[in-house]
Each structure stands twice: as C-alpha cells, then as structure tokens.
Amino acid sequence: MTLEKVLEIAGELIDNDNIPKEGLTISYTLDKDIHRKLDEELFYKTNNSHSNFKHNKTIEVNLGGITFLFEIL
C-alpha cells in the first residue's frame, strides 16, 4: 500500500455517486514494514523537513470525507 494507491482508491470512491460517503470509514490492516513505509510517506508529504518522524501505531487519513484507518497486523 502506497500513498498513491490510497489516493487512487479515494478518487474511485469519491467519483462513484452510488457509494454513500457520509460516515464511511475504510480500515486496512498492514504488515509492519508496509505500515511504517506508508506512515513515513504521509509524514514527509505533510510536514517540513525539520520535523522528526515518529511512527504511529494507527494512521488516520480523511480524504474527501472518507476516513481511512491503517493499523499494524
């Protein structure tokens, strides 16, 4: 799972008018290496280079009103 893939999934859901988005939460359980890579990718895309990365056990991202949760397997 990469940030690009998450954005692709979100785009497909947002563009599909047949899917109700209100209160929609999608949860993924990822192995620890993929989870960490996604966490780092999100961190460095949303923070300045002077911030220190701290790995989170749960990642929560809201895109277009859809909540994505990523947890460690």
FIRODREN-951740 format. One line per 8 residues: their letters; for each residue x, y, z of N, C-alpha, C. Coordinates in pm, 1 decimal. Each point is the difference from the previous one (the first is absolute). Example, Ala and Ser with C-alpha at 12.3 -4.5 7.8 and 13.67 -1.06 7.14 Angstrom:
<atoms>
AS = 1319.0:-569.0:780.0:-89.0:119.0:0.0:90.0:120.0:0.0 ~ -35.0:105.0:-72.0:82.0:119.0:6.0:-77.0:109.0:73.0
</atoms>
This chain:
<atoms>
MTLEKVLE = 86.8:-117.3:0.0:-86.8:117.3:0.0:90.7:122.7:0.0 ~ -27.2:89.1:-91.4:74.4:124.6:-9.3:-99.0:115.7:7.4 ~ 52.1:118.5:21.2:-85.3:118.4:1.7:-70.8:15.4:-134.5 ~ 70.6:-26.9:-108.0:-59.7:8.1:-133.1:-121.0:-93.0:-11.4 ~ 11.8:-120.5:53.4:-110.0:-96.7:-4.3:-117.2:48.1:84.9 ~ 27.7:55.6:117.2:-105.9:53.6:86.6:-75.6:111.0:-73.8 ~ 73.3:88.6:-65.5:-63.0:108.7:-75.3:-82.2:-53.5:-116.9 ~ 48.2:-104.3:-63.3:-74.1:-62.2:-109.9:-131.8:-59.6:50.5
IAGELIDN = 4.8:-71.4:111.5:-120.8:-59.1:59.2:-97.7:109.7:39.2 ~ 50.4:104.2:66.3:-86.2:111.7:41.1:-66.0:64.4:-121.6 ~ 76.5:20.9:-105.6:-54.0:59.6:-121.4:-111.6:-83.2:-60.7 ~ 18.9:-130.9:-3.3:-103.5:-89.8:-53.3:-127.8:8.6:83.3 ~ 15.6:3.3:131.2:-116.9:7.9:88.6:-71.3:133.8:-13.7 ~ 77.3:107.3:-2.6:-57.7:134.4:-9.7:-75.0:17.7:-131.4 ~ 56.0:-53.9:-108.1:-61.1:14.7:-132.1:-124.0:-87.2:-19.9 ~ -18.1:-100.7:84.4:-113.2:-91.1:-15.1:-118.2:50.3:82.3
DNIPKEGL = -100.0:54.9:-69.3:-117.2:56.0:67.8:-88.3:-106.7:64.7 ~ 19.7:-126.5:-33.0:-79.3:-107.8:58.6:47.3:-39.8:139.8 ~ 114.4:50.5:41.0:54.2:-33.4:132.2:-24.7:115.7:94.9 ~ -80.2:-22.8:105.9:-20.3:106.9:99.1:130.3:22.9:77.4 ~ 41.3:125.1:9.8:127.5:33.1:64.8:-14.3:42.9:145.2 ~ -117.1:46.4:39.8:-18.5:49.7:136.7:24.4:-112.7:100.3 ~ 94.4:21.9:87.8:32.9:-98.4:103.3:80.0:-119.1:-50.0 ~ 47.7:5.8:-124.1:74.4:-112.5:-57.0:141.1:-4.4:57.1
TISYTLDK = 34.2:-114.1:56.8:135.0:-23.8:50.4:50.2:-130.1:-60.4 ~ 119.5:5.3:-54.5:62.8:-118.3:-58.4:122.4:-31.8:84.8 ~ 8.2:-125.7:41.8:107.9:-41.9:88.0:87.0:-104.6:-68.7 ~ 130.6:22.0:6.2:96.1:-94.9:-53.8:91.4:-46.3:113.3 ~ 30.6:-128.7:-0.2:98.7:-54.9:91.2:120.6:-38.4:-85.3 ~ 112.6:63.9:27.3:120.3:-17.3:-81.9:111.6:-64.1:80.3 ~ 89.1:-70.9:-69.9:116.4:-51.3:72.4:86.1:117.8:43.6 ~ 83.7:-21.9:99.7:70.3:110.8:65.9:90.6:79.1:-93.8
DIHRKLDE = 62.7:-65.4:-98.7:90.0:71.8:-90.4:-77.1:91.7:-95.1 ~ -107.3:-50.7:-57.0:-82.0:81.8:-90.5:-65.1:114.4:77.7 ~ -45.8:-30.3:122.2:-62.4:102.1:85.0:98.0:113.0:28.3 ~ 121.1:-35.1:36.2:101.3:101.5:31.1:33.5:85.1:-123.5 ~ 14.3:-64.7:-116.0:31.2:74.0:-122.9:-111.1:97.9:-34.4 ~ -125.9:-42.6:14.2:-112.7:88.9:-27.2:-1.2:115.0:99.5 ~ 25.3:-29.5:127.1:3.4:102.7:103.4:107.9:103.4:-30.6 ~ 118.0:-45.8:-38.6:109.2:91.2:-34.8:-33.8:83.9:-122.7
ELFYKTNN = -57.5:-64.6:-100.8:-36.2:72.1:-122.6:-100.9:110.9:30.5 ~ -101.1:-31.2:78.8:-99.0:101.0:38.6:63.7:111.0:82.2 ~ 88.0:-36.8:92.1:66.0:98.2:85.9:80.8:99.4:-83.4 ~ 83.9:-50.4:-88.8:88.5:88.4:-75.6:-73.9:80.1:-107.6 ~ -117.1:-47.3:-43.2:-80.8:76.7:-95.3:-76.3:112.6:69.3 ~ -21.5:-11.5:131.5:-83.6:97.7:70.9:75.2:82.7:104.1 ~ 128.5:-25.2:20.0:79.4:74.4:98.7:124.6:56.9:-66.3 ~ 57.6:99.2:65.2:124.0:55.3:-54.4:117.2:-92.3:32.9
SHSNFKHN = 110.2:20.7:-66.5:115.4:-88.9:15.5:69.1:14.5:135.9 ~ -40.6:98.1:78.7:61.9:19.3:131.1:-71.8:-77.6:110.3 ~ -113.5:-58.8:-32.9:-75.2:-78.1:97.5:61.7:-138.7:13.2 ~ -13.8:-58.7:118.3:50.9:-134.3:24.0:-112.6:-101.1:-13.8 ~ 25.7:-104.1:-77.8:-98.7:-105.0:-22.6:-14.4:-87.1:123.9 ~ -123.2:-24.2:41.0:-30.3:-92.6:108.9:-108.6:-93.0:-52.1 ~ 31.2:-128.3:-4.6:-92.4:-99.5:-54.8:-125.0:-12.2:88.0 ~ -117.8:-0.4:-64.3:-127.1:-12.9:70.3:-55.5:-141.1:-16.6
KTIEVNLG = -60.9:-53.8:104.3:-60.5:-133.3:-9.2:-123.9:1.9:-87.8 ~ -72.7:109.3:4.1:-118.9:16.6:-82.7:15.8:126.7:-83.0 ~ -26.2:-12.0:-128.3:2.8:114.7:-90.3:-144.7:28.3:-39.6 ~ -41.3:125.3:11.5:-134.6:39.4:-39.7:10.4:116.1:-98.3 ~ -63.0:-18.6:-116.3:3.8:100.3:-106.1:-142.8:23.4:-47.9 ~ -38.6:127.9:-16.5:-131.1:32.1:-52.6:17.2:61.2:-138.2 ~ -58.7:-65.3:-99.4:8.6:47.0:-138.4:-141.0:8.3:-57.7 ~ -42.6:118.7:-33.1:-131.1:18.3:-59.8:-114.5:-46.8:88.3
GITFLFEI = 17.8:10.5:130.9:-103.5:-41.9:93.5:3.3:-148.2:33.8 ~ 94.9:-72.0:-56.0:15.8:-143.4:27.2:118.4:-17.1:93.2 ~ -20.5:-72.3:108.9:108.1:-24.0:95.5:67.8:-132.5:-33.0 ~ 131.1:4.5:-11.1:80.4:-119.8:-21.0:78.7:-26.4:128.0 ~ -12.2:-120.3:52.7:76.1:-41.8:118.1:97.7:-110.2:-41.9 ~ 123.3:14.1:43.7:102.0:-100.4:-28.7:59.0:-44.9:132.5 ~ -8.3:-129.9:24.5:51.7:-56.0:124.1:100.7:-108.9:-31.8 ~ 80.9:-33.3:99.6:103.3:-101.3:-17.2:-60.0:-137.8:23.6
L = 34.1:-92.5:-88.1:-45.4:-138.2:8.6:54.0:-67.6:123.2
</atoms>
